Amino acid sequence: MVIECPFCSTRFSFDQRRLDGKRVKIRCAKCGGVFSQEIRAEQYPHNQLRTLVAHGDRTLCLAIGDLLTRGGIGWQACQNGMRVLPSLKSWTPEVLLIDVALPGVPGFRLVEQVRNDSYLENTKVILISSSYNRKAYKRPPGDLYGADACIEVHRLESDLVPLISELTGRLRHKTGSEEQRDPGQSGIAEPAATPGKPPGGDSAPAADREKARQLAEMIAADIVLFHQDLVDEGVRSGRVYDLLADPIAEGHRTFARRLPGISGGEVYLRLALEKMIARRGNELFQAKQQK
């Protein structure tokens, strides 16, 4: 187990088996700072493959956890992006399974942080696409934000464990086709949103505004993920919204279907898309400058 000093970020290795379930005081050998650390009891065999599941939907986390357990994989879950990096460093799983639009810090941002941390360079990252309409996207995702793979919610049951096996080389499982599973009959349901009250502009309840913002970010992330070529062409030509007219229209319909009691979906989605497109435009500009 690796523990990080909160004062100077120096990392220490501990034999977790000797300290399971205890709270210990640690003095940093580098800066002299003293801090407390709870050593969580080891839940899994020492050599068991482990996965951190980061998704805002608790029910989906539990369903994924059941899949992993049946596949012989240890797992823990967190439902807020602020907890992902600390969990990765304290528990050191080999695989991070993360929602593209995770609450707190969106998944696509966290992937960038993981990839910029040398301590996590061997961590395999799988994005869970927030793809709410399995018929909407007929192409593979274009930009994985640095992740190793992407999986859609409705394919988790048939493909997740084989995908982890392929990425890590640690497991040997049948593929989804060998098991003859029908992805349309997956036992994992897509996360359902709870309808909210009409927000009435800025006077809307904070919970409704947050719900709408998160859904808009999920939709925007999916649009950019599955239409990277159109986004890049649109950024270069200044015609982003013309080229993305069809997926944006589908996004509006999805927003209305998922949150039927909340108005203003077009505005929420436009703001979310503008942030995503600005990010991509900055990446393209930097790439051009480096040539």
Buried (B, 14 or more C-beta within 10 A) or exposed (E): BBBBBEEEEEEBEBEBEEBEEEEEEBEBEEEEEEBEBEBBEBEBEEEBBBBBBBBBBEEBBEBBBBBBEEBBBBBBBBBEBEBBBEBBBBBBBBBBBBBBBBBBBBBBBBBEBBBEEEBBEEBBBBBBBBBBBBEBBEEEBBBBBBBBBBBBBBBBBBBBBBBBBBBBEBBEBEBBEEEEBEBEEBEBEBBEBEEBEEBEEEEBBEEBBEBBBBBBBBBBBBBBBBBBEBBBBBBEEEEBEEBBEEBBEBBBEBBBEBBEEBBBBBEBBBEBBEEBBEBBBEEBEEEEEEE
